């Protein structure tokens, strides 16, 4: 683990101090302050346990390694890029100061000079190489968010996204040191298929039921009426009778009216009851040798939360239909599926 200590000297510090002090509250307007910001990434995840529990067979050894390697850039406490914003807490919450840094570490100590006032500070990490998510609306605190493309189908995330928010009071008697803990905002799901009893010419897998974007300031997710379809990546298993598909995305909705937020440390962050309906899905399309397509929809009633990995195993039968190993995962099979009557499925 590497720790970087960075001190930034601003050539415009005096100008910032003078202009800043002229527009802030009188009781805080005497001068600016040098503050120390200590950032670290807190990875709260069940990844290792889920891999061990679900891929514990001898035949899974190659897949276990391949899936672990695939997920390494996602379930990590290592940040590449770090984006910092400091917002006004009055009026329209305008962005008052903004910086980007290459962190390439788990922790970062950083010194910064800012005018005395109240701020809402936000920090996000690992957006640069994500490929699917952009960081938008940063001019206003309440508008800043992670957003996927506004399309019916999106690609899987390539990095684990981390965020933090921290109110800061800079005044003569206040603390000058702030500890900012960044927590993960996305999650992953994998589908492992036993295809030893099936003959087919192709299999396509997508997932759906997840948030479309994430609000940074209040750490909440937003869900579209028609959730986007997320394309999966196929993971090489090293076995002719086994296929694996994985997706990295925002979390699913929670049970009933409970708000979906990112996960910080709790005693059991991924333990949950079953909902009375499927909260998210895998949709599997098996093309048979005669050209017909069988659709199987696997509905999962447990929420998929930020930082969580969920692995589902299922068998593919001769007619192309699936049967999940977990009896709590529902399945709906449509033989001779007609693509023309459906939407948002990238076959």
Buried (B, 14 or more C-beta within 10 A) or exposed (E): EEEBEEEEEEEEBEEBBEEBBEEBEEEBBEEBBEBBBBBBBBBBBBBEEBBEEBBEEEEBEBBBEBBBEBBEBBBBBBBBBBBBBBBBBEEEBEBBBEEEBEBEBBBBBBBBBBBBBBBBBBBBBBBBEBEBBBBEBBBBBBBBBBBBEEEBBBBBBBBBBBBBBBEBBBBEEEEEEBEBBBBBBBBBBBBBBBBEEBEBEEBBBBBBBBBBBBBBBEBBBBBEEEBBBBBBBEBEBEBEEBBBBBBBBBBBBBBEEEEBBBBBEEEEBBEBEEBEEBBBBBBBBBBBEEEBBBBBBBBBBBBBBBBBBBBBBBBBBEEBBBBBEBEEBBBBBBEEBEEEEEEBBEE
